[in-house]
Every structure is written in C-alpha cells, then in structure tokens.
Amino acid sequence: MSEELKNVTATNVTATVKWFKPEKGFGFVRLADGSGEAFLHASVLAAASLPNPVEGTTVVCDLAQGAKGPQVVAIHSATPPETPPAPRARNQRPPRATASASQPVGQPPGLGAQPEDGGESFIRPPKPPRERRERQAEPSGPATMAYGTVRWYNLDSQSGLIEPWEDGATVYFDRATLRQSGLDIVADGEDVRYLAVGSEDAPVAQRVELI
C-alpha cells in the first residue's frame, strides 16, 4: 500500500473538477463542503480506469494530506456534467513581423517602403520602451497558489508577467521574486507555479517555481 493511501484523511468526499490539463497530467478539484481544493494527478485516474475529466465533473474520492496540501488518492465514481463547458481560448501571441518584398534588405524594421518618385517616405515611430512597473512593498490580501505561463520577462526592466491558467488578471513578478525563489531567469512561455498576493485586479507573485 502506498504512503498516500496509508495517510488517508477523508473518504467518500464529493468534489467537482475545477480544471484538468491532460498535457500536464494533473489538475484540481473543488471540495463540495467549501473547505478548499485538492490536487488531482493523472495516475489516480489511471488507477480507477477513468478518462481525463472535463471541468464540472463530479467525483466521489478519498483524500490525503500531501507535501503541498490535500490531494486525491482514490476515485470511486465520476459523473460528467450535463452540459460540457466550452473550451477556453488561450491568448495567442501575434506573429513576428518579417521583412516584406517591398522592404529593402538591410532596412531596419518599422521603415516604410521608399517611394519611387523620390518623395518623403513614411517612417513609423519606434515603440516607447516598456515602463517598469513598481513593485508593491507590502501587497495586502491572502496568498493564493496557482499555475500559469510566463507571458514575458524583460531583462532591461527585470520584471515580467504571468498569464494564469484560470480566468483572472495577469500576475506581476520581478528579479527579486526570482531570486527569493532560487531562480536566475525564466523564459517566455515557461509554465510555472506561483504564490500571489494583492488584489484580484493587480496580483503580485511572491514566489515562482518552474513545473
């Protein structure tokens, strides 16, 4: 018997799948009694011979206290929702601009095509540098652990934003946050787990971990 099954803290608990990402192999469920959430790993589904659940699936499960909080260790039944939720659209990055046939080779990006009559050419003004967002010294509000993807990290400003996997505002982080988390740098598009504080409109990450 595994250590998780030996340390079962609750049995036959009703919960609803909050989200589950097959490509990551894990997700979370909301407990019906309102006491919080529990981690759900794909291995538990495989042990119960269940397919990947969709959001809103109701499960009856056993829970244990894992190293990072409550987790599902066994599933007794799973009932899909009557109306499956519509898939959420992930924010797509715009394609990078490439030199067109009308743009001479070696001409800096942003310069319009030179007119054939020798007249004045249109020069697109350069984008202003990205302003550095000041880090809040002591953000208020309860800390929340969540998952997301790094939207961008700017080496000049030494700050960046995380796009949460769930609905909500983007989460700000900076160089100090990475150092406190034992990281030197993160790349655009990397998946992370983070601990955020502050308001729902302006959350700030206190810790960032690669997953």
Buried (B, 14 or more C-beta within 10 A) or exposed (E): EEEBEEEEEBEEBEBBBBBBEEEBBBBBBBBEEEEEBBBBBBEBBEEBEBEBBBBBBBBBBBBBBBEEEBBBBBBEEBEEBEEEEEEEEEEEEEEEEEEEEEBEEEEEEEEEEBEEEEEEEEEEEEEEEEEEBEBEEEBEEEEBEBBBBBBBBBEEBBBBBBBBBEEBBBBBBBBEBBEEBEBEEBEEEBBBBBBBBBEEEBBBBBBBEEE
